[in-house]
Amino acid sequence: MSCQHRFVHHHSLVARAQLDPLSKKERQAMDILYRLGEATAAQVQSSMTDAPNYSAVRALLGVLVDKGHASVTKAEGARHYLYVPKEPAQKAGKGALKRLMATFFDDSPAALVANLLDPSERRLKPSEVDQLQALIDAHRKP
């Protein structure tokens, strides 16, 4: 494979990973990897609800690696592969929040927060409302 072909191939994989949405099980596996920081296939399987068999979990993790969402390593002498998210959880969370805001709240942080503060839902504790108010007050200061 020529250098230029490898470059194009790599960038097409990266582009595909950005455009290729995750299946429900892939999202579940990624959420587990973010929560644990790193995990073996057995750890991912034991953390999944309605987990498929071990081979299917390994295949699922392989797809996440192929899509560029996770990486895999095997320490010398280790028996199992270790899967790690490619992107830090905080960065992935910010990206997910931006997509959520764009998709459901017309790119408006105010609309998103208004949904969180909907009195009929009563999702937030008074201490959380106070924390949000402190963040808003700090945002107003020059």
C-alpha positions as CSV (number, residue, x, y, z in Angstrom):
1,M,0.0,0.0,0.0
2,S,1.5,3.3,-1.0
3,C,2.0,6.1,1.6
4,Q,-0.6,8.2,-0.1
5,H,-3.1,5.3,-0.1
6,R,-2.5,4.6,3.6
7,F,-3.1,8.3,4.3
8,V,-6.4,8.4,2.4
9,H,-7.4,5.0,4.0
10,H,-6.6,6.3,7.5
11,H,-8.6,9.5,7.0
12,S,-11.5,7.6,5.5
13,L,-11.6,5.4,8.6
14,V,-11.5,8.5,10.8
15,A,-14.3,10.2,8.8
16,R,-16.3,7.0,8.9
17,A,-15.9,6.8,12.7
18,Q,-17.2,10.4,13.1
19,L,-20.2,9.8,10.8
20,D,-21.0,6.2,11.8
21,P,-23.4,6.2,14.7
22,L,-23.0,3.7,17.4
23,S,-25.5,0.8,17.8
24,K,-27.2,0.4,21.2
25,K,-24.8,-2.3,22.3
26,E,-21.8,-0.3,21.0
27,R,-23.0,2.8,23.0
28,Q,-23.5,0.6,26.1
29,A,-19.9,-0.8,25.7
30,M,-18.5,2.7,25.3
31,D,-20.4,3.9,28.3
32,I,-18.8,1.1,30.3
33,L,-15.3,1.9,29.0
34,Y,-15.8,5.6,30.0
35,R,-17.0,4.6,33.4
36,L,-14.2,2.1,34.1
37,G,-11.5,3.9,32.2
38,E,-10.2,0.6,30.7
39,A,-11.6,-2.9,30.7
40,T,-11.2,-6.4,29.4
41,A,-14.0,-8.0,27.3
42,A,-15.0,-10.0,30.3
43,Q,-15.4,-6.9,32.4
44,V,-17.4,-5.2,29.7
45,Q,-19.6,-8.3,29.4
46,S,-20.2,-8.5,33.2
47,S,-21.3,-4.8,33.2
48,M,-23.7,-5.1,30.3
49,T,-27.4,-5.5,30.7
50,D,-28.7,-8.4,28.5
51,A,-25.0,-9.1,27.6
52,P,-24.3,-11.2,24.5
53,N,-21.8,-14.1,24.8
54,Y,-18.1,-13.4,25.3
55,S,-17.2,-13.8,21.6
56,A,-19.9,-11.3,20.6
57,V,-18.6,-8.8,23.2
58,R,-15.1,-9.2,21.8
59,A,-16.4,-8.7,18.3
60,L,-18.3,-5.6,19.5
61,L,-15.2,-4.2,21.1
62,G,-13.3,-4.9,17.8
63,V,-15.9,-2.8,15.9
64,L,-15.3,0.0,18.4
65,V,-11.6,-0.2,17.7
66,D,-12.2,-0.3,14.0
67,K,-14.4,2.7,14.2
68,G,-11.7,4.6,16.1
69,H,-13.7,5.0,19.4
70,A,-11.4,2.7,21.4
71,S,-7.9,1.3,21.4
72,V,-6.7,-2.2,22.4
73,T,-3.5,-3.3,24.1
74,K,-2.1,-6.5,25.5
75,A,0.7,-6.2,28.0
76,E,3.5,-8.6,27.7
77,G,2.6,-11.8,29.5
78,A,-1.0,-10.7,29.9
79,R,-3.8,-13.2,29.0
80,H,-6.4,-10.6,28.1
81,Y,-6.7,-7.6,25.8
82,L,-7.4,-4.3,27.5
83,Y,-9.8,-1.8,25.8
84,V,-9.5,1.9,26.4
85,P,-11.6,4.9,25.1
86,K,-9.6,6.9,22.5
87,E,-11.1,10.2,23.7
88,P,-11.3,11.3,27.4
89,A,-14.8,11.0,28.9
90,Q,-15.0,14.8,29.6
91,K,-14.2,15.6,25.9
92,A,-16.7,13.0,24.7
93,G,-19.3,14.3,27.0
94,K,-18.9,17.8,25.7
95,G,-19.2,16.6,22.1
96,A,-22.3,14.6,23.0
97,L,-23.8,17.6,24.8
98,K,-23.2,19.7,21.7
99,R,-24.9,17.1,19.5
100,L,-27.8,16.9,21.9
101,M,-28.2,20.7,22.0
102,A,-28.0,21.0,18.2
103,T,-30.5,18.1,17.7
104,F,-33.1,18.8,20.3
105,F,-32.6,22.4,21.5
106,D,-31.9,24.4,18.4
107,D,-28.3,25.0,19.5
108,S,-29.6,27.0,22.5
109,P,-28.0,26.5,26.0
110,A,-31.0,28.4,27.4
111,A,-33.5,25.9,25.9
112,L,-31.5,23.0,27.3
113,V,-31.4,24.5,30.8
114,A,-35.1,25.5,30.6
115,N,-35.8,21.8,29.9
116,L,-33.8,20.8,33.0
117,L,-35.6,23.4,35.1
118,D,-39.1,22.4,33.9
119,P,-41.1,22.6,37.2
120,S,-43.3,19.7,36.1
121,E,-40.3,17.4,36.0
122,R,-38.7,18.3,39.3
123,R,-35.4,16.6,38.3
124,L,-33.1,19.0,40.1
125,K,-32.4,19.2,43.9
126,P,-32.5,22.7,45.4
127,S,-28.7,22.4,45.9
128,E,-28.3,21.8,42.2
129,V,-30.5,24.8,41.3
130,D,-28.3,26.9,43.7
131,Q,-25.2,25.5,41.9
132,L,-26.6,26.5,38.5
133,Q,-27.4,29.9,39.8
134,A,-23.9,30.4,41.0
135,L,-22.5,29.3,37.6
136,I,-24.9,31.8,35.9
137,D,-23.8,34.6,38.3
138,A,-20.1,33.8,37.6
139,H,-20.8,33.8,33.9
140,R,-22.2,37.4,34.1
141,K,-19.1,38.8,35.8
142,P,-16.6,40.4,33.4
